[in-house]
Amino acid sequence: MPEEQDMQSAPQEAGAEEGRGGVKTAIAVVVVIIIVAAVLVYARGGFGGADTDRQEQTAEEQPARFGEAEFGEAQFGDGDTGGNAAEGEVPSGTVIDGGQGFEVDAPEGQTKEFTITGHSFAFSDPNLRVKKGDTVKLTFTSTDGFHDWTVDAFDARTERVNTGDSSVVVFTADKAGEFPFYCSVGSHRQLGMEGKLIVEE
């Protein structure tokens, strides 16, 4: 009797062993597939590998963003302060040295300087008027909250500043018309923090 039981259990154990071997093989295959897929995704930049390098190269190729230029690093070119400044020139709308010690280099009578304050949710002067070709130097100070001053038509904006802080932007009003300016922080524009830059011929 015991011999018969041993003979019956032997095939069952062999079958169970074969089943465990099959499960191990299946797990090994799944692990290999996951590793191959991860290598392919990484090679295509899905995990930030190669794509990160491309982003860094793109960032190096891009011109300086607002607020990145330091006073003395570059000067305006030969009267070309428009939106497409050549390499080494400060593009229109670049914040210059936070306004400290910066003198606008423009013909007499063609420089317009404004000092504007912003609070939640309005500017101290909602209408600014200049002539076409004027160089505009605008000093913006926040008297309440976190704000900036932006006019898309001339690619010009100040830095975003907190209560009591100031920022300066310099640009050339090189086209006539009426152009909206606003605070680009959150929904401040929708809440009424906007105005109009009027450029006359």
C-alpha positions as CSV (number, residue, x, y, z in Angstrom):
1,M,0.0,0.0,0.0
2,P,2.7,2.5,0.9
3,E,4.4,1.7,-2.4
4,E,1.3,2.4,-4.4
5,Q,0.9,5.8,-2.6
6,D,4.5,6.6,-3.4
7,M,4.0,5.7,-7.1
8,Q,0.9,7.9,-7.3
9,S,2.5,10.9,-5.6
10,A,5.6,10.8,-7.8
11,P,3.8,11.9,-11.0
12,Q,1.9,14.6,-9.1
13,E,5.2,16.0,-7.7
14,A,6.7,15.9,-11.2
15,G,3.7,17.7,-12.6
16,A,3.9,20.4,-9.9
17,E,7.6,20.8,-10.5
18,E,7.0,21.2,-14.3
19,G,4.3,23.8,-13.5
20,R,6.7,25.8,-11.3
21,G,9.3,25.7,-14.0
22,G,6.8,27.0,-16.5
23,V,5.8,29.9,-14.2
24,K,9.5,30.8,-13.7
25,T,10.0,30.8,-17.5
26,A,7.0,33.1,-18.0
27,I,8.2,35.5,-15.3
28,A,11.7,35.6,-16.9
29,V,10.2,36.4,-20.3
30,V,8.1,39.2,-18.9
31,V,11.1,40.7,-17.1
32,V,13.2,40.6,-20.3
33,I,10.3,42.3,-22.3
34,I,10.0,45.1,-19.6
35,I,13.8,45.7,-19.7
36,V,13.8,45.9,-23.5
37,A,10.8,48.3,-23.5
38,A,12.5,50.5,-20.9
39,V,15.7,50.7,-23.0
40,L,13.7,51.7,-26.1
41,V,11.7,54.3,-24.2
42,Y,14.9,55.7,-22.7
43,A,16.6,55.8,-26.0
44,R,13.8,57.8,-27.5
45,G,13.9,60.3,-24.5
46,G,10.8,59.2,-22.8
47,F,12.4,59.2,-19.3
48,G,14.2,62.5,-19.9
49,G,17.4,61.0,-21.1
50,A,18.1,62.1,-24.6
51,D,15.2,64.5,-24.6
52,T,16.8,66.4,-21.7
53,D,19.9,66.9,-23.8
54,R,17.7,68.3,-26.6
55,Q,15.9,70.6,-24.2
56,E,19.3,71.9,-22.8
57,Q,20.5,72.5,-26.4
58,T,17.3,74.3,-27.3
59,A,17.6,76.5,-24.2
60,E,21.1,77.4,-25.1
61,E,20.1,78.4,-28.6
62,Q,17.2,80.6,-27.4
63,P,17.8,84.3,-26.8
64,A,17.9,85.5,-23.2
65,R,14.5,85.7,-21.5
66,F,13.2,88.8,-19.8
67,G,15.2,89.6,-16.7
68,E,18.2,87.5,-17.6
69,A,20.3,90.3,-19.2
70,E,22.7,92.0,-16.8
71,F,23.6,95.7,-17.1
72,G,26.9,96.1,-19.0
73,E,26.7,92.7,-20.7
74,A,25.4,94.0,-23.9
75,Q,24.3,97.4,-25.4
76,F,21.7,98.3,-27.9
77,G,22.9,98.1,-31.4
78,D,22.9,100.8,-34.1
79,G,19.4,102.0,-33.3
80,D,17.9,98.6,-33.8
81,T,16.1,97.9,-30.5
82,G,13.3,96.0,-32.2
83,G,12.1,92.6,-31.4
84,N,14.7,90.8,-33.5
85,A,17.9,92.0,-32.0
86,A,21.2,90.6,-33.4
87,E,23.4,88.5,-31.2
88,G,25.1,90.5,-28.5
89,E,22.3,93.1,-28.5
90,V,19.7,93.5,-25.8
91,P,16.3,92.7,-27.4
92,S,13.3,94.9,-27.1
93,G,11.5,94.4,-23.8
94,T,14.5,93.1,-21.9
95,V,14.7,94.2,-18.3
96,I,17.9,96.3,-17.9
97,D,19.6,96.2,-14.5
98,G,16.4,96.7,-12.7
99,G,16.6,100.3,-13.7
100,Q,19.6,101.0,-11.5
101,G,21.9,103.5,-13.2
102,F,20.6,102.8,-16.7
103,E,20.3,105.8,-19.1
104,V,18.2,105.5,-22.2
105,D,20.4,106.2,-25.3
106,A,17.9,107.8,-27.7
107,P,17.6,111.1,-29.5
108,E,16.3,114.0,-27.5
109,G,12.6,114.2,-27.7
110,Q,12.2,110.6,-28.6
111,T,12.4,109.2,-25.0
112,K,9.3,108.7,-23.0
113,E,9.7,107.7,-19.3
114,F,6.8,106.4,-17.2
115,T,6.5,105.4,-13.6
116,I,3.5,103.1,-13.0
117,T,2.3,101.4,-9.9
118,G,0.1,98.3,-9.8
119,H,-2.2,96.9,-7.1
120,S,-5.0,94.4,-6.9
121,F,-6.3,94.8,-9.6
122,A,-5.5,98.0,-11.5
123,F,-2.6,100.2,-12.8
124,S,-2.1,103.8,-11.6
125,D,-2.3,105.0,-15.2
126,P,-4.5,102.9,-17.5
127,N,-3.6,104.9,-20.6
128,L,-0.1,105.7,-21.9
129,R,0.5,107.9,-24.9
130,V,3.7,108.0,-27.0
131,K,4.8,108.8,-30.6
132,K,5.8,106.1,-33.1
133,G,9.6,105.7,-32.9
134,D,9.8,106.7,-29.3
135,T,12.0,104.8,-26.9
136,V,9.9,103.9,-23.9
137,K,11.4,103.4,-20.4
138,L,8.8,102.2,-18.0
139,T,9.4,101.7,-14.3
140,F,6.8,99.5,-12.7
141,T,6.3,99.2,-8.9
142,S,3.9,96.9,-7.1
143,T,2.1,98.6,-4.2
144,D,0.0,95.6,-3.3
145,G,0.6,92.0,-4.4
146,F,2.6,90.1,-7.0
147,H,2.4,91.8,-10.5
148,D,4.1,92.7,-13.7
149,W,3.5,95.0,-16.7
150,T,3.3,93.4,-20.2
151,V,2.6,94.6,-23.7
152,D,2.6,91.8,-26.2
153,A,2.7,94.0,-29.3
154,F,6.3,95.1,-28.5
155,D,7.4,91.9,-26.8
156,A,8.0,94.0,-23.7
157,R,7.4,93.1,-20.0
158,T,8.8,93.8,-16.6
159,E,9.9,91.2,-14.2
160,R,7.2,90.0,-11.8
161,V,7.6,91.9,-8.5
162,N,6.2,91.7,-5.0
163,T,4.8,94.6,-2.9
164,G,7.4,97.4,-2.7
165,D,9.6,96.1,-5.5
166,S,10.2,97.6,-8.9
167,S,11.3,96.5,-12.3
168,V,12.2,98.5,-15.5
169,V,11.6,97.7,-19.2
170,V,12.9,99.6,-22.2
171,F,11.5,99.1,-25.7
172,T,10.9,101.0,-29.0
173,A,7.3,101.8,-29.9
174,D,8.0,101.1,-33.6
175,K,4.4,100.8,-34.8
176,A,1.3,103.0,-34.5
177,G,-2.0,101.9,-33.0
178,E,-3.6,101.1,-29.7
179,F,-2.1,98.2,-27.9
180,P,-3.4,96.6,-24.6
181,F,-1.0,96.2,-21.7
182,Y,-1.8,94.1,-18.7
183,C,-0.6,92.1,-15.7
184,S,0.2,88.5,-16.8
185,V,0.0,87.0,-13.3
186,G,-2.8,84.5,-12.9
187,S,-6.2,85.9,-13.7
188,H,-5.2,89.5,-12.9
189,R,-6.0,90.7,-16.4
190,Q,-9.5,89.2,-16.3
191,L,-10.0,90.9,-12.9
192,G,-9.4,94.3,-14.5
193,M,-5.6,94.8,-14.4
194,E,-5.1,96.2,-17.9
195,G,-4.7,99.4,-19.8
196,K,-3.9,100.8,-23.3
197,L,-0.7,102.0,-24.9
198,I,-1.5,104.5,-27.6
199,V,1.2,105.0,-30.2
200,E,0.5,108.0,-32.4
201,E,2.0,108.6,-35.9
